[in-house]
């Protein structure tokens, strides 16, 4: 797979991959091609120099879901096998976002409905413009609200009751309501959304990529664990992080009163980062267990 999409914009610079959906005349509605290229791109970013990702839309919309002319009309001509092929392909996009071992920041610059709302929910962090609106509008077109992983993702963000309300009724909510129920992390003025998202991505890109990958992995894999299993998984994950060079680098940087230079981060980016608090004493580092969680790819 390559990082040369035709149906949207991708730029990788200074450790940040910025993906811009670029069909502003259609509020960045998705086509069959966009679905496929987006999923392939997120999978390919695993092997890129990107340490964080920003996902946004061009113009007034973040993403208005599947294109009525480019997708919906064709679906009526498909048989059951063809429809299942399509729904699996849309779900593969969400899976590719969630499985990418890099943090993904959504800069929701406008309307995010249908598939666009699910894509935003699949990102790790969400910055919303004040004018942004969200809607899991599937029931309004006669479809289940449980689409593309929405009924998996949404309850974990807003709770079961709020998720049920959004998925049964399909109503649009504004940015302030999205913030109030926990669907987004921040609401900022319209002109600031991409700037703030880039700032968050820059902080992430300057940070410890191995540890960030482990954090994302733990957030995902602990969803169905018992407390005891989660504590054990985190113990093993943290032991792996303590064995990684970034842990010693942070300690040495603190002693030298300089910013840490984490593995893979550009020197000029690391220089802009503040020094972290002192980590635990080195003689307290446990030996990583061979049965620990899968080591995240950095």
C-alpha positions as CSV (number, residue, x, y, z in Angstrom):
1,X,0.0,0.0,0.0
2,X,1.2,3.5,-0.7
3,X,0.5,6.9,0.8
4,X,-0.6,8.6,-2.4
5,X,-4.4,8.8,-2.2
6,X,-6.3,10.3,-5.1
7,X,-9.6,11.0,-3.4
8,X,-8.4,13.2,-0.5
9,X,-5.4,15.1,0.6
10,X,-2.6,13.7,2.7
11,X,0.5,15.5,4.0
12,X,3.1,14.1,6.3
13,X,5.4,16.7,7.9
14,X,7.3,16.9,11.2
15,X,5.9,13.7,12.5
16,X,2.2,14.6,11.8
17,X,0.1,13.1,9.1
18,X,-2.7,15.4,8.1
19,X,-5.6,13.9,6.2
20,X,-8.1,16.4,4.7
21,X,-11.3,15.1,3.1
22,X,-11.6,17.2,0.0
23,X,-15.0,17.2,-1.6
24,X,-16.2,20.5,-0.1
25,X,-19.0,20.9,-2.6
26,X,-20.6,17.7,-1.2
27,X,-19.7,18.5,2.4
28,X,-17.0,15.8,2.0
29,X,-19.4,13.0,1.4
30,X,-17.8,9.6,1.1
31,X,-17.6,7.6,-2.1
32,X,-16.7,4.0,-2.6
33,X,-13.2,5.2,-3.5
34,X,-12.8,7.4,-0.5
35,X,-13.9,4.6,1.9
36,X,-11.3,2.2,0.4
37,X,-8.4,4.8,0.2
38,X,-9.0,6.0,3.7
39,X,-8.9,2.5,5.1
40,X,-5.7,1.7,3.1
41,X,-4.1,5.0,4.2
42,X,-4.7,4.4,7.9
43,X,-3.2,0.9,7.5
44,X,-0.2,2.3,5.6
45,X,0.4,5.0,8.2
46,X,1.5,2.2,10.5
47,X,4.7,2.0,8.5
48,X,5.2,5.7,8.0
49,X,7.2,8.4,9.8
50,X,3.9,9.8,11.2
51,X,3.7,9.8,15.0
52,X,0.3,11.4,15.2
53,X,-2.6,12.0,12.8
54,X,-5.0,14.9,12.2
55,X,-8.2,14.2,10.3
56,X,-10.3,17.1,9.1
57,X,-12.5,18.2,6.2
58,X,-12.2,21.0,3.6
59,X,-14.8,23.8,3.6
60,X,-17.9,23.9,5.7
61,X,-18.2,20.2,6.5
62,X,-16.2,17.5,8.3
63,X,-18.0,14.6,6.6
64,X,-21.7,14.3,5.6
65,X,-21.6,10.5,5.4
66,X,-22.1,8.4,2.3
67,X,-22.8,10.3,-0.9
68,X,-26.4,10.0,-1.9
69,X,-25.6,10.1,-5.6
70,X,-22.3,8.2,-5.5
71,X,-23.2,5.4,-3.1
72,X,-26.8,5.2,-2.0
73,X,-28.3,5.0,-5.5
74,X,-26.0,2.2,-6.5
75,X,-26.8,0.2,-3.4
76,X,-30.4,-0.3,-4.5
77,X,-29.1,-2.4,-7.5
78,X,-27.0,-4.7,-5.2
79,X,-28.1,-8.1,-4.0
80,X,-27.7,-9.2,-0.3
81,X,-24.1,-10.3,-0.9
82,X,-23.2,-7.0,-2.5
83,X,-24.8,-5.0,0.3
84,X,-22.8,-7.1,2.9
85,X,-19.6,-6.5,0.9
86,X,-20.3,-2.7,1.2
87,X,-21.1,-2.7,4.9
88,X,-18.0,-4.7,5.7
89,X,-15.9,-2.2,3.7
90,X,-17.3,0.7,5.7
91,X,-16.6,-1.0,8.9
92,X,-13.0,-1.8,7.8
93,X,-12.4,2.0,7.7
94,X,-13.4,2.3,11.4
95,X,-11.3,-0.7,12.3
96,X,-8.3,0.8,10.5
97,X,-8.5,4.0,12.6
98,X,-8.9,2.2,15.9
99,X,-6.1,-0.3,15.2
100,X,-3.6,2.4,14.0
101,X,-0.9,2.5,16.8
102,X,-0.8,6.3,16.5
103,X,-3.1,8.8,18.2
104,X,-5.7,10.3,15.8
105,X,-7.1,13.8,16.4
106,X,-10.3,14.7,14.6
107,X,-10.6,18.4,13.8
108,X,-14.4,18.5,13.3
109,X,-14.7,21.7,11.3
110,X,-18.4,21.4,10.4
111,X,-21.2,18.9,10.0
112,X,-20.3,15.3,10.9
113,X,-23.3,13.0,10.3
114,X,-23.8,9.4,9.5
115,X,-20.5,7.8,8.6
116,X,-18.9,11.1,9.3
117,X,-20.1,11.0,13.0
118,X,-18.8,7.4,13.4
119,X,-15.4,8.3,11.9
120,X,-15.1,11.2,14.4
121,X,-16.1,8.8,17.2
122,X,-13.4,6.3,16.1
123,X,-10.7,9.0,16.5
124,X,-8.9,9.1,19.9
125,X,-9.5,12.9,20.4
126,X,-12.0,15.3,19.0
127,X,-11.8,19.1,18.6
128,X,-15.0,20.6,17.5
129,X,-15.7,24.0,15.9
130,X,-18.4,25.9,17.5
131,X,-20.6,25.5,14.5
132,X,-20.0,21.7,14.2
133,X,-23.0,19.4,14.4
134,X,-23.1,15.7,15.0
135,X,-25.8,13.2,14.0
136,X,-26.0,9.4,13.8
137,X,-28.7,9.8,11.3
138,X,-29.0,6.2,10.1
139,X,-32.6,5.7,11.4
140,X,-33.8,8.8,9.4
141,X,-33.1,6.8,6.3
142,X,-34.6,3.6,7.5
143,X,-31.3,2.0,8.8
144,X,-30.1,0.7,12.1
145,X,-28.3,3.2,14.3
146,X,-25.8,0.3,14.8
147,X,-23.6,0.9,11.8
148,X,-19.8,0.9,11.3
149,X,-19.3,0.2,14.9
150,X,-21.4,3.1,16.2
151,X,-23.0,1.0,18.9
152,X,-19.6,-0.2,20.1
153,X,-17.9,3.2,20.1
154,X,-20.6,5.6,21.2
155,X,-21.6,4.1,24.6
156,X,-18.0,4.2,25.6
157,X,-17.9,7.9,24.9
158,X,-21.2,9.1,26.2
159,X,-22.8,6.2,28.1
160,X,-25.5,3.7,27.2
161,X,-28.4,6.0,27.7
162,X,-27.1,8.9,25.6
163,X,-25.9,6.5,23.0
164,X,-29.3,4.9,22.7
165,X,-31.0,8.3,22.4
166,X,-28.6,9.3,19.6
167,X,-28.8,6.0,17.7
168,X,-32.6,5.5,18.0
169,X,-33.6,9.0,17.0
170,X,-30.8,10.1,14.8
171,X,-31.2,13.7,15.9
172,X,-28.5,16.4,15.2
173,X,-26.8,17.9,18.2
174,X,-24.6,21.0,18.3
175,X,-21.0,21.3,19.5
176,X,-21.9,22.5,23.0
177,X,-24.2,19.5,23.6
178,X,-21.6,17.2,22.2
179,X,-19.1,18.6,24.7
180,X,-21.6,18.4,27.5
181,X,-22.2,14.6,27.0
182,X,-18.6,13.8,26.3
183,X,-18.7,13.2,22.6
184,X,-15.9,15.8,22.0
185,X,-13.0,16.9,24.1
186,X,-13.0,20.6,23.2
187,X,-15.1,23.2,21.5
188,X,-13.2,26.1,19.9
189,X,-14.1,29.0,17.6
190,X,-14.6,28.0,14.0
191,X,-11.3,29.5,12.8
192,X,-9.3,27.8,15.5
193,X,-10.3,24.1,15.2
194,X,-7.5,23.0,12.8
195,X,-4.9,25.1,14.7
196,X,-5.8,23.5,18.0
197,X,-5.9,20.0,16.5
198,X,-2.5,20.5,15.0
199,X,-1.2,21.7,18.3
200,X,-2.4,18.6,20.0
201,X,-0.9,16.4,17.3
202,X,2.4,18.3,17.6
203,X,2.5,17.6,21.3
204,X,1.8,13.9,20.6
205,X,4.4,13.7,17.9
206,X,7.1,15.2,20.2
207,X,6.2,12.7,22.9
208,X,7.1,9.1,23.5
209,X,5.7,7.2,20.5
210,X,6.2,3.8,22.0
211,X,4.3,4.8,25.2
212,X,1.5,6.5,23.2
213,X,1.1,3.3,21.2
214,X,0.9,1.3,24.4
215,X,-1.7,3.7,25.8
216,X,-3.9,3.4,22.7
217,X,-3.6,-0.4,22.8
218,X,-4.5,-0.5,26.5
219,X,-7.5,1.7,26.0
220,X,-8.8,-0.6,23.3
221,X,-8.0,-4.0,24.8
222,X,-9.1,-3.3,28.3
223,X,-12.7,-2.5,27.2
224,X,-13.9,-6.1,28.0
225,X,-11.5,-7.0,30.8
226,X,-12.2,-7.4,34.5
227,X,-10.4,-5.0,36.8
228,X,-7.9,-7.6,37.9
229,X,-7.1,-8.5,34.3
230,X,-6.8,-4.8,33.3
231,X,-4.4,-4.2,36.2
232,X,-2.3,-7.1,35.2
233,X,-2.3,-6.0,31.5
234,X,-1.2,-2.5,32.5
235,X,1.5,-3.9,34.8
236,X,3.0,-5.8,31.9
237,X,2.5,-2.9,29.4
238,X,4.2,-0.5,31.8
239,X,7.1,-2.9,32.3
240,X,7.7,-3.0,28.6
241,X,7.7,0.8,28.5
242,X,10.2,0.9,31.4
243,X,12.5,-1.3,29.3
244,X,12.2,1.1,26.4
245,X,15.0,3.7,25.8
246,X,12.4,6.5,26.2
247,X,12.0,5.9,29.9
248,X,15.8,6.3,30.5
249,X,15.9,9.3,28.2
250,X,13.2,11.1,30.2
251,X,15.1,10.4,33.4
252,X,18.4,11.6,32.0
253,X,16.8,14.7,30.5
254,X,15.2,15.5,33.9
255,X,18.6,15.2,35.6
256,X,20.3,17.4,33.0
257,X,17.4,19.9,33.1
258,X,16.9,19.6,29.3
259,X,13.9,18.5,27.2
260,X,13.8,14.8,26.4
261,X,14.7,13.6,23.0
262,X,12.3,10.6,22.6
263,X,13.2,7.9,20.1
264,X,12.2,9.0,16.5
265,X,11.1,12.5,17.4
266,X,12.9,15.3,15.5
267,X,15.5,17.1,17.6
268,X,13.9,20.5,17.0
269,X,10.5,19.2,18.0
270,X,11.8,17.6,21.2
271,X,13.6,20.8,22.1
272,X,10.3,22.6,22.2
273,X,8.9,20.2,24.7
274,X,9.0,20.9,28.5
275,X,10.9,18.5,30.7
276,X,8.7,15.9,32.4
277,X,8.6,15.2,36.1
278,X,11.2,12.8,37.4
279,X,10.2,9.1,36.8
280,X,10.5,6.4,39.4
281,X,14.0,5.3,40.5
282,X,15.7,3.1,38.0
283,X,16.2,0.3,40.5
284,X,12.4,-0.1,40.8
285,X,12.1,-1.1,37.1
286,X,10.6,-4.6,36.9
287,X,11.6,-7.2,34.4
288,X,9.1,-7.3,31.5
289,X,7.1,-10.6,31.5
290,X,7.2,-12.6,28.3
291,X,3.5,-13.1,28.5
292,X,2.8,-9.4,28.4
293,X,0.6,-7.5,25.9
294,X,1.6,-7.4,22.3
295,X,4.4,-4.8,21.9
296,X,3.0,-1.8,20.0
297,X,4.6,-0.9,16.7
298,X,6.4,2.4,17.0
